[in-house]
Amino acid sequence: MTYTKTPVTLAEVTPLCQKFGMDQLLASIFVRRGITKSEDLLYYMEDDIRFEHNPFLFNGMEDAVDRILSAVEEGEKVLIFGDRDVDGITSTAILFYQLKAMGLDVSWRLPLAEEAYGLSMEAVDDFARENGTLIITVDCGISNAPEVEHAAELGIDVIVTDHHNPPEVTPDAVAVIDPKCSDSGYPFDGISGAAVTYKLVSALRFSSSDFYKSEICLLDIQEGVDDGGKECCYITCTKIRNLTRYREITEKIIPGVTAISETRLPSFLSGQYIYVWDNKRITTLFHQLFGNGIEIGFMDLREEVKQFWPAFAGKNAKDLPAVSKSAKYADDENQQSVSDSLFNLFCTYVNALSSRKNKNLDSLRERDLQLVGIAALADIMPMKNENRLFVNSCLKSIKNRGPIPGLAELFRRLSLDFNYVTSKDLGWTVIPALNASGRMGQSNLSLEVLISEDPKERDDLASKIIDLNEMRKNLVNEAAIKTSAQAKENLEAMNGKICIVMNEEIHKGVTGILANKIMNTYNVPSLAITETDGIYAGSMRSCRGIVATDFLKDFGDFFIAFGGHNAAAGFSFTKDKLPAFMEKAKELSSAFVLSEQNADNIIDAEIPAEYITPDLLKIIELFEPYGNENDELLFVSKDLPVCDAMVVGKKEPFHLKLTFDCGKYKFPAMFWSQGDRYNKDIKIGTRADVLFSVNKNIYNGNITPQMILKDLEVKN
């Protein structure tokens, strides 16, 4: 049994234990995974959606919102143009819900049959003939500069919302909202297209509040002494627009010496709504510092906040960092300031006020987040930062309120119990079904099941989607069989650094799945290509440090079109270029420096028998959802006695069901496909070292922890 355990020191573990109150086992796991910054830990320790990033951090968001509001005011015709995969379908649904609720004349369009990815000239021309004036792309558009230019020539504005890697030339649109653009302003570039759309929708909802584009200032005065020991006051002012901070100043005031005209305060505070904590205290201090002749109308945030959270009524401003969850996750102790806490409380207050005024707001957000969470899993987004909030909110909503219409019909058809649904369940059942319609050229079916208001229609659509998914499975199996020999030969011809298969009989909709299957088999970047009407279209799935879009970019102007993510991309070229393509791919791949393959199992902790208790589930749940950049926790335990063993399964390969005596607890374990070891090297009384993960076993509504063994080494 081989594994690797990264060493950790007490000096690395102790700060996490002290600051966050976690035990040493949990802290050591975080350290081994390199998750030690407070801002990263937040997304594991908290699951409240209020910790998501503000949509107005996107530099183009206000422009996008204003253009849509103008369309509402002018009664314009709007087109949502999406993509055929789960991310594109959910993005389209989320925006369609919102624009329809705003009263817009809105329609949608997705690529069907053999239509290419992205906004097309044909779609622009068709919309122009309908007298449309605004196109909003979702999960696409960043590579469609010519199409956006053509739309402008026809008098159509375009808003681009996307999350794919941008090309060198980006569209000259009314607004471009893509976290991967270097000038996006957004703090996390790993969100899905549906998440970007959700941000736009959230910003549109905020635009109906009194705080949209309002100039707000938070002011606080703290008494203290300066470096020379003189008594002074520090006045901190923070400017806010759309719940984002964009400027802050701090002025040191020496009582009786510093005049207000000697500070930046008059110009900074001009034309602002000024909120303070404890109006009486701040007004008194202000008059003591600058005289009674200066009158500024302060609004008391404490009085507003206590309407929602009465416990804050008796709090002083300096007490706020101690009770602020956000302050807890500041890496620098100096960042845990009163101004930070005031800002966080103000944002929480405004959002609570919005929910009170719009009783449906929380329900609408939950509906959107079910789709955003599914999109994050479908597009294999990194399971860190706010993606963890999205997926956890999705699962929580499904369990608490049930899946939304459309998803509910699919859940029933797939016999999926939403009370116990996990991210793995979504990834293995719902997501492939939703994806199938797009892969089979009928992406409209998956969108229609999500937006239809007719239960009977949704049920019929769900049935068709399930049928298409079965067809898709058969096509993938056929394609894998047809290309298996070619894959081995090509891998050898490409010096083991890349694998390319090409077969005109491969269905265009499964090239991505086939490329992924080949990549997982050979652990190298892989491409699958097919041909339709003289055009070769392919998909690339990449691994081991090779960025798919960078590889394709090095082909120059070879392609008709290409685009995608670091790990997944698509491309097309004319049939006559196939020999040149293969030659160029071999040339480029020869320079690949593939990162090391993970031959050894990297474990998160070695756990003594007495620590193997049901409490392990708490740690497992803390790290869920697992996925890209957040692998399942892996443990090692040594010298565990087997106190029960049996073979289970109705057909080969049979499995081993074991129970280990861990002292206080008898812990069950499953060892898949190892039934033939029963009563040979593994039997009751055997002592063994085991490599394992832990999951939940759900039976008749009862949840119990169980080991899933990855390896077992007999000790006696």
N, C-alpha and C positions, 0 to 999 in steps of 0.2 A: 504494500500500500504506500503510494508516494503522495506527498503533499508538501506545500510550502507555507510556513508561518512567519509572517513579518514580525520581527522583534519590536516590542514597545517598552518604554521605560515608565517608571512611576512618575517621573517629572512631566511626562507628556499626558498621562492619564489624570493626575490629581487636579489640575485646573478645571477640567470638565466636571469632575465629581463635585468640586466645591461650588462652581458657578451655577450648575444646572441640577444639582442634587441627584445625579445618576450614580448607579453603583459602578464598581471597577470593571465588571464584565462588559457592560454596555459602553462605557467610556473607551475601553480597549478596542472594541469593534470599530467605533468611530475613528479612532486614531489609526488603526490598520487600514481603513478605507480612505484615509486622508481627508476626513470630514471633521475639521477642527475649528474652522471659522464660525463665529456665532451666526453670521448671516446665512451660512449654509445649513447649520444645525437647525435653524428655525423651521425649515421646510420638512424636517423629520419629527421635530418635537411638537409642532402645531399643525392643525388641519383646518383652521378657520379661514374661509375664503377672503376675509378682510385683509389678509397678508398678501394678496395678489398685487401686482404692480398696476399703478394708475394708467389708464389708457391714454391720457393726455401727455404722458412721457414721450409718446411718438410725436416727433416734430410736425408731422403732417396731419395730425388728428383733427385739430381745430378747423383747418381748411376743408377737410373731408366732411365734417359735421355741418359746417356752414353751407357747403354746396348742396348737401342733401336737404337741409332745412329750406333752402331757396327753391329746390325742386318741389317740395311740399307746398310752399306758398304759391308757386306759379302753376301748380297742377301739371307738372311735367310727366312724361312717360319715361320710365326707368327700366333698364335691363340688368339683371344679375347674371354674369357669365362665370360659371364655375368649372370644376374638373370632374372627371368620371369616377374617381376613387372615393373612398369613405371620407377622406378629409375634405375633398371638394364638395361632395354631396351634403355633408353636415354643415359646411360653411354656407352653402346656398340656402339650406333650410333655415339656419339661424337668422340670416339677413332677410330672407323672404318674410318670416314671421313678423319681424320688426317693421319693415317698410310697409307691409300690408296694414299693420296696426296703426301706422301713421297716416293712412289714407291715401297712399301713393298708388298710381297706376303702374304696378310693377309686374314684370314677367321675368322668366328665367330661361337660361339655355345652357345645356351641357353638351360636350362632344358625344356624338352617337356613332354607332357602327364603326366605320373606318376613319372618321374625322380625327384630325390631329389634336394633340394637347395644346391648350392655350387659346387666347382670343384670335379669331380668324378674320380675314378680310371679308369673307362671305357673311359672317355674323354681323359685322359692322354695317355692311351694305344692306342686309335684310332689315336691320333695325332703323337705318336711315329711311328706308321706304315706308316704315311704319310711323314716321315723324317722331322718332325717339330722340331724346336730347341728353341723356346721361346713362353711361354704362359703368357698372361697378364690378370689377373682377374680384373673385375670391379664390384663393389657393392657386392663382395663376396671374399672369399679366406682367411680371417683372421682366420677362424676355420678349415682350411684344411692343417694342418701341415703334416699328413701322406701322403696326395696326392702330396704335394710339394716335400716331401722326395722321393716318388716313381718316380716323374718326374726327379729329379736329378740323380737317379740311371739309368734312361734311356737316360741321356745326354741332358735333357731339362731344361733350366733355366725358372724360374717363377718370375714375378714381381706381387706383390699383391697390388692392390688398393681397399680399402674398407672403410667403415665408421661405421661398426658394433662394438659392444663391444668386445674387444679381450678376448680370453680364457687365462688360465694360461700359456699354451704353445702356442706360436705363430710360424708361419712357418719360417723355415730357408731359406728364399728366397733371390734372388739377391737384391731386395729392397722391403720393406714393407712401404706403404704409407697409413696410417690410422690415422686420427686426434684423435681417442680415445685411441691410444697407448700412454702410459705415456711418452715415449721417442720420440714422433713424432716431437717435436719442433714447432708444429703449434699452433697459439694462440687461435684458436676457434674450439671446437670439435663438433659443432652442424651442420656441413654441410652434404649434401647428398652424396651418392655414385657418382652421376653425377657431382657434384661440385668437388669432388676429381679427377675424370677423367678429367674434364675441367682444373684443375690445372696442371695435367700432360701434357695435350695438349698445354697449355699456355707455359709451360717450354720447350717443344719440339720446339715451334715456336721461343722462345727466343734463343734457341741454335744455330739458323742460323745467329744470329747477331754477330757483332764484339766484343760485350761485354761479350759473354758467357765465363765464367771462367776467365775473365780478372781480374787482381788485380788492383783495382782502389783506389786511396786515394783522399779524399777531404781535402784541407788544408785552414785554415783561420787564420789571425792574427788580433787580436783586441788590441788596446792600452788602458791602464788603469793604476790604481795604486793598490799596494798590501795592505795588512792589516796594514802595517806600514806607509803607505802614500808615499812610493817610487814609482816613475814612472817605469812602466814595460810593457811588452807585453805578451799576452797569445796566444800561438800557439796551435790550436786544429786540430788534424788529425784524420780522420775517414776512416777506411778501409772498402771497399765494394767489395763483390763478388756476381755476379748474382743479383744485386740490393738489396742485404741484407747487413745490417751493422753487422760486426762481431767483431770489436775491435775499441776502440777510446782512444786516449791519449790527455792530455793537459799539455803543458810545460809552466812554467812561466820563462820569459827571462828578466833579468835586463840588459839594454843596457850598453855595455862597460865592463860588469862584467861576464856574463854567456857566456861561449864558447859552440859552437855547440857540441863539443866532450863530454861535461858534461851533455848532454841531451840524450833522447832516439830517437831523430829524425833520425840520420844516419841509424840505423838499421831498424827503422819503415818505412822509405821512400824508402829503397832500393828495386829496381825491380818493382816499382809501376808506373802507369800512374797517374800523380798528377794534379788534377783540382783545380783551384782557381777562386774566383770571383774578376775580375779586375786584370789582370796579371800585369799591370804596377805598381799598388799600392803595391801588394804583393811582387813583385821582389825588388822594392825600399826599402820596410821595411826589407826584408830578408837581403839585402846587408848592411843596416844600423846596423842591429843586429849582423851579423856574418862576415862582410867584403866582398869585391868584389871578393875575391879569390874563393868563393864557388858558383858554378854554378849549378842550378837545373832547368830543363826544365819544366815550368808550362804550363798547357793548360787552356785557359781562358773560363770558363763556361759561363760567361756573354755574350761573343761574340757568343757562340753556341746557347744560349737560345734566344737571341734577333732575331734570324732567324725565330723563331716561334711566339714569343711574343715581338714585338718591344717596348712595354711599359717598359720592363725591362732594356733597353739600358742605361738609366740614373740613375738606382738604385744603391746605395751603398750596401755593404753586410749587414751593420747594419739595413738597411731599410727592409730587406726581411721578418723578422718575422711579420711585420705589414701588409704585403700584402699576406701572406701565409694562405690559408684556413686551412691547417693542423695545423698550429701554434694556430689557434683559438680554436682548440679542445684539447689543452694540458691542463690537469687538474692542473699541477703545473706551475705557471708563469715562474719559472726558466727553464722549459723545452722548452720555446719558444726561443731557442737559434738560433744563426746564423748557427751553424753546422746542426741543425735539418732542418732548411729552405733550406740550400744548398743541403742536402741529398734529401729532397722531390722534389726540383726543378730538381736535376740531374735525378732522376727516371722518372719524368714527361717528361723531355727532351729526354731521351733514348727511352721511349715508343712512343713519337711523331716522333722521327727519324725512328723508326721501321715501323710505319704506313706510313710514307712518302716513304720509300723504297719498302714496300710491299702494294700496293694499295688495295689488297683484304683483308688485315688483319682485318680491322674494320668490314667488312661484314662477315668474317668467325667467328669473336668473337660474333657478333650479332646472327648468326645462332646457335652457341653453347649455348648462354645465353637463347634463347627461350626454349631450352630443359632443361637447368639447373634450370630455374625458375619453370618450370612444375614439375620437379623432387622434388624440395624443398616443393612444395605444396602437391604432391602425397605422399611423405614419412613423411608428417606432421613434417617437421623440424621447430625448433623454429624461429618465425619471428622476429629475432633480429640480430644484428651484420651484417655480409656481406650477410646473406640470404635475407635481405631486399633489398640490391643492386641487387641481382640476380633476384628476383621476379619483382621488379620495372623495371629493364632493359628488362626482358622478355616481360612485358606488353607494355612498350614503343616501343620496336622493332616490336611487332605484330601490334600495332596501326599505326606505321609510315611506315613500309615496307610490312606489311601483314605477315601472318603465313608462315613459311618455307614449302617447298614441303613435303607432307605427312600430316602435320598438316592442311594445306590449304584444302585438300580433306575432312578431318574429320570436319573441321569448316563448310564446305558446307553441308555435310550430316546431321550435327546437327543443321543447320539453325542458326548458331552463327555469329553475326555481329562483325567482328574483330575490327571495328572502336571504339566500346564502350566496349570491353571485360574487365572483371575484374577478380581478383583472384578467386572470388566466382564462376564466370562462368566456369573457368577452372576446379575448384574443383567439380562442379556438372555435367559437361558435358564431356569435353575432357578427363580428367584424368580417370573417370570410364570406358570410351570406350577403351582407351589405355590399361588399366589394365585387361579388360575383356578377351582378347586373352590369356594372361598368366594364368588367373584363369581357363580358359576352356582348358588348355593344349596345346594352339597353340600360344605361345609367339612369335614365328617367324613372325607371321602376322604383329604385331605392329612394330617390328623392320624393316621388309621389307618395310612397307609403308613409313618409315622415310628415308630409304637409297636408295630406288628405283629411277632410273633416267628416268623411263618410266611413263608419266602422266596417260596413260590408265591403267597400272598395279596398280598404286597408287589408282586410283579411285575404281577399283575392290576390292582391299584390304580394303579400307575404308568401302565399303559396307559390306564386310564379318565381319569386326570388329564391326560395328553397330549391325549386326544380333547376334553376339556372346554376345554383351552386353545385348540385350533383353533376351537372354537365361539365362544369369547370374542373371538378376533381378528376373526371375521366380524361379530359383533355391534357391536364398536367401529367397524369400517369403515362398517357400515350406519348407525349413529347419527351418525357424523361427516358422512355424505352428507346425511342427513335434516335436520340442523341447521345446515349451513354457511351457507345464506342467512340464516337467522334470527340466527345469531351476528353477521354483519356489520351487520344492521339494528339489533340490540339494542345493539351497541357504540356505534353512532352515536347512538342514543336516550339512552344513558347517558353522553354527552359524552366518550366514549373512555376512561373511567376504570374501567369494570367491564363484563363480558360475561356475560349470563345466557341460557341456552337451556332450553326446556321442551318436552318431547314425550312424550306418554303411551306411545309405542311404544319408547322407550329402555328397555332392560333395566336393572333396578335395580342389578344387579351391576357395570355398566360406567360408572355416572355419574362415579365418581372418575377413571377413565382418560380419559373424554371431557372432563371439566373441565380436566384436566391438558393434554390435547391443544390445547384452545382457548386456554388460558393461554400455552402455548408459541408458538402461532400469532400471538396479538395482544399478548403481553407485558403483560397486565393481569390482575388477579384475576378468576377465572372460576367460574361455577356451572353445573352441569347438573342438571336436575330431571326426574323422571318421576312417574307417578301409579299407585297400586294401591288399589283399593277405597276411593276417596274420600280417600286420604291421599297428599299430595305428599311425596316423599323426595328429597333432593338431596345433592350433594357440592360442596364449595368447595375450590379450589386457589388459593393466594395467592402473590404476589410483590411485589417493589419496595417492601418495608417495611410492607405492610399485614398485620396479624395477623388471621388468619381467625376465631379464636374471639372476638376483641374486636369485630369487625364483627357477628358473629351475636349477641353479648351485647347490643348496642345495640338489638336488636329487642324487648327486654324479655321479657314472658311470651307472646310471639307463638307460639313453637314448642311442639310436643308434647315434643320432646327435641332437644338439640344438644350437640356437644362435639368435641374434637379437639386439634390442635396449632396452632402459629403459622402453618404453611404449608398445612395440610390439615384440613378439618373436615367433619362431616356434620350434617344437620338434617332435621326433618320437621314438617309442619303440615297442617291440614285443608284440603280442596279449596276451600272457600268463601273462604279467605283469600288466594288467589292474586293478585287485583288489588291488595289492600293490600300484599302482599309486594313486588310489583314497584315500587309507588309508594315504599314505605319504603326499598327498596334504592337507588333513584335518589336519594332525599333524602340518605341516609347517604353514598353514594359521591361525591356532589357536594363533600363536605368532604375527600375523599381528597387527600393530598399524596403523589403517587407519587415514589419515589426515581428518580434519573436512570437512563435506559437506558444500558447499556454499549455505545455505538456503536463505540468504539475498542477494539482489542485491547490488553489490558494485559499487557505482556511481563514475564518474570521476569529476563531477562538478554540482553544483546547479546554474542554469542560470536564472537570472531575465528576464522578458518578453522583455525588451528593448535590450537585447543582443541576442535575437533569430532573427538572420538575415541571409541572404545568405552567409555571411562571415564564418558561422559555417562550410561550406563545405571545407574551406581552412584548418581548423583544422582536419577535417575528413580525407582529402587527405594526410595530413602530417603523420597520423598514419597508413594509409594503406601501405602495405597489412596486413589485420588482419589474425589471425591464432593462432597456438600453441604459448603460452606465450605472446600473444598480442591480447587480446580480443577486440571486438568491443567497441568503446566508448559509455558510458551510462550516460545519464543526467537526472536531475530532474528539473522541473519548476513548480511553484506554482501559483494557482489562475488565470489560463488562461481562458478567456472567449471564448466559442464556438460561432463563428459567422456564420458558415455554417455546415450543416450535411446532409449526404445522405447514403443510403444503396446501395452497389455495389456487383456485382457477379451474375453469371447466374444460379448457383445451390448452395444448402446449403453445408457448412455453409456460410452465407452471411457476408460481411465485412462492416465496417463503414469507410466512408471517411469524415474526419472532417477538418475544417479550424479554426485556433485559431487567435484571434485578439491580436497581440503582439505590438500594438502601430503603429510604422511606417510600419511594415510589417504584412501581413496576411499570416500565415504559414500553409501549408497543412500537413495533417497527415493521416496515414492509421492505422486502428485498426482491425487486422485480426480476423475473426471468431466471431466478436462481434455485428453483424448486429441486433440481437434480442434486443439489448439495445436501439435501435433508438426510440426516442419519449417516452421512459420510463424514465430512469434516465439520459440519454444523449440526449440533444436536443439543438436547437439554444437558446442561452442565458445562458446555463449551464456554471458554473465556475468550474474548475477542477485542481487538482494537477496531473501531468503526469510524468511517467517514460518512457524515450524514447531514441532511437538511431536516427541517421540522415543518410540518404543515398541519392543517386542521382536518380531522376525519369527522365528517358529518353523517350521522345515521339517526333516522327518526327524530330529527330536530335536536339531537344531542351533539355537542361539539367537544371532541377530545383531541389532544395533541398526539401526533405519532411521528416517529422518525421515518425518513425515506433514505434508505442506505444507498450510498454511492459505491462503497467498497467495504470489505470486511476481511480482517486478517486474524486467523485463529492463533491463539497463544499457547494452547496445550495439546 
